[in-house]
Amino acid sequence: MNYFSTKKSIIIMDFFCAYFLILAAMNVVTEASKEFKVGNDLGWQQPTAANTSTYTDWAARKRFHVGDSLTFVYQNDSVLEVDKWGYYHCNTETPISAFNDGNTVIELDRPGPFYFISRSQEHCKNGQRLEVLVMGQHHSWDSPPLMAAPPEADMAPRAHLSSGLVVTVTISLVFLPLISTILILLA
């Protein structure tokens, strides 16, 4: 092997490795953080006697990630962040944090459970409490499907997806030019 063919092989290998590193970095789907208004239009208030699971149901229809935030909108009430025991026993004695400004925004800064209750034990016992389970950051290593699956006739309406920014690159858009370039260089 002479000097020029060895150098050409090294350049091709370097190019190939760099190209796949860039491909791997660009093939990550990233979504922007979301802000959730607790209880949607209802806001943060004592639920009616017939609907004590309002906040449990609300949280069950959401997917929370690190970096998202919860906005509590309320009047003549408060929000306490508590531990698990405080949540299940409506204990207002030792909150992690306490808010009473009427418009509280809490950033979900770690994975795991977060627990919130009203300062009023009566409100808490009647269902004004919220548990959210926070997952890791908004990343997915899977590429989105090239074609959407057809809707099923019996499928119930689903919650509206976030309008977060989604960035992705498909392998075929990057891989085909790479193969062409390598074949030209080897010719």
C-alpha positions in Angstrom: 0.0 0.0 0.0 1.4 3.4 -0.9 1.1 6.6 1.2 -1.8 8.1 -0.8 -4.1 5.1 -0.6 -3.5 4.7 3.2 -4.2 8.4 3.7 -7.3 8.1 1.6 -8.5 5.2 3.7 -7.9 7.1 6.9 -9.9 10.1 5.6 -12.8 7.9 4.5 -12.9 6.2 8.0 -12.7 9.5 9.8 -15.5 10.9 7.6 -17.6 7.8 8.1 -17.2 7.9 12.0 -17.9 11.6 12.2 -21.0 11.2 9.9 -22.5 8.5 12.1 -21.8 10.5 15.3 -23.7 13.4 13.8 -26.4 11.1 12.7 -26.8 9.6 16.2 -27.0 13.1 17.7 -29.6 14.3 15.2 -31.8 11.2 15.5 -32.9 12.1 19.0 -36.5 13.4 19.2 -36.6 16.3 21.6 -39.7 18.1 22.8 -39.9 21.4 24.5 -41.0 21.6 28.2 -44.7 22.0 28.9 -46.7 24.1 31.3 -49.7 22.4 32.7 -52.6 24.4 34.3 -53.7 22.2 37.2 -57.4 21.2 36.8 -57.5 23.0 33.4 -60.4 25.5 33.4 -61.5 24.4 36.9 -58.2 25.5 38.4 -57.2 24.6 42.0 -60.3 24.4 44.2 -62.2 22.0 46.3 -64.0 19.5 44.0 -67.7 18.8 44.3 -68.8 15.9 46.5 -69.7 13.9 43.3 -66.3 14.4 41.8 -63.7 14.0 44.5 -61.2 12.4 42.0 -61.0 15.5 39.8 -57.2 16.0 40.3 -56.4 12.3 40.3 -58.2 11.9 37.0 -56.6 15.1 35.6 -53.1 13.9 36.4 -53.8 10.4 35.0 -54.4 11.9 31.6 -51.1 13.7 31.5 -47.5 12.8 31.1 -45.1 14.9 33.2 -41.3 15.2 32.4 -38.4 16.9 34.1 -38.5 20.6 33.0 -42.3 20.8 32.8 -44.1 23.1 35.2 -47.5 23.1 37.0 -49.5 26.3 37.3 -52.0 26.4 40.2 -54.6 29.1 39.8 -56.8 29.7 42.9 -58.6 32.2 45.1 -59.0 32.1 48.9 -56.9 28.9 49.1 -53.3 27.8 49.0 -51.0 25.1 47.7 -48.7 23.0 49.9 -46.0 20.7 48.5 -45.8 17.8 50.9 -44.2 14.4 51.2 -46.1 11.1 50.6 -47.3 10.8 54.1 -48.6 14.4 54.2 -50.4 13.7 50.9 -52.2 10.6 52.1 -53.0 12.0 55.6 -53.8 15.6 54.5 -51.1 16.7 57.0 -50.5 20.5 56.7 -48.1 20.7 59.6 -44.7 20.3 57.8 -45.0 21.2 54.1 -41.9 21.2 51.9 -43.2 24.5 50.4 -46.2 26.7 50.9 -47.8 29.1 48.5 -50.8 31.4 48.7 -50.3 34.0 45.9 -53.3 32.7 43.8 -51.1 31.9 40.8 -48.3 29.5 41.7 -45.9 28.0 39.2 -43.9 25.0 40.3 -41.1 23.6 38.1 -40.8 19.8 38.1 -37.1 19.7 38.5 -36.5 16.0 39.1 -38.0 12.6 38.2 -40.2 10.9 40.7 -43.4 11.7 42.6 -44.5 15.2 43.7 -47.4 15.7 46.2 -49.6 18.8 46.6 -52.5 19.5 48.9 -54.7 22.4 49.9 -53.8 24.0 53.3 -57.5 23.4 54.3 -57.6 19.8 55.6 -61.3 19.6 54.8 -60.6 20.5 51.1 -57.8 18.0 51.0 -59.9 15.2 52.5 -62.6 16.1 49.8 -60.1 15.6 47.0 -58.2 18.8 46.6 -54.9 17.1 46.4 -52.6 16.2 43.5 -50.0 13.5 43.0 -47.9 13.7 39.8 -45.2 11.2 38.7 -42.4 12.9 36.8 -40.5 11.0 34.2 -37.0 11.9 32.8 -36.5 14.6 30.3 -38.4 14.9 27.0 -36.2 12.6 24.9 -37.0 9.6 22.8 -34.4 7.5 21.0 -36.9 6.1 18.6 -37.6 7.7 15.2 -41.2 8.6 14.6 -43.1 6.2 12.3 -43.0 7.1 8.6 -46.7 6.5 8.2 -49.3 7.0 10.9 -51.5 4.0 11.8 -55.1 4.3 10.6 -57.5 5.4 13.3 -59.6 2.7 14.8 -63.4 3.1 14.6 -64.0 2.4 18.3 -61.1 4.6 19.6 -62.3 7.2 22.0 -61.1 10.8 21.6 -57.7 11.3 23.1 -56.1 14.2 25.0 -54.6 16.8 22.7 -50.9 16.4 22.3 -48.5 19.2 23.2 -47.5 21.7 20.6 -43.9 21.3 21.8 -41.1 21.6 19.2 -40.1 18.2 17.7 -36.8 17.8 15.9 -35.8 14.6 14.1 -33.8 13.3 11.1 -34.6 10.0 9.4 -31.8 7.6 8.7 -32.6 7.3 5.0 -32.0 11.0 4.5 -28.5 10.8 5.9 -27.4 7.2 5.1 -28.0 7.3 1.3 -25.7 10.3 0.6 -23.0 8.7 2.9 -23.0 5.5 0.8 -22.8 7.5 -2.4 -19.9 9.6 -1.1 -17.9 6.5 0.0 -18.5 4.8 -3.3 -17.2 7.9 -5.2 -14.1 8.1 -2.9 -13.3 4.5 -3.4 -13.6 4.6 -7.2 
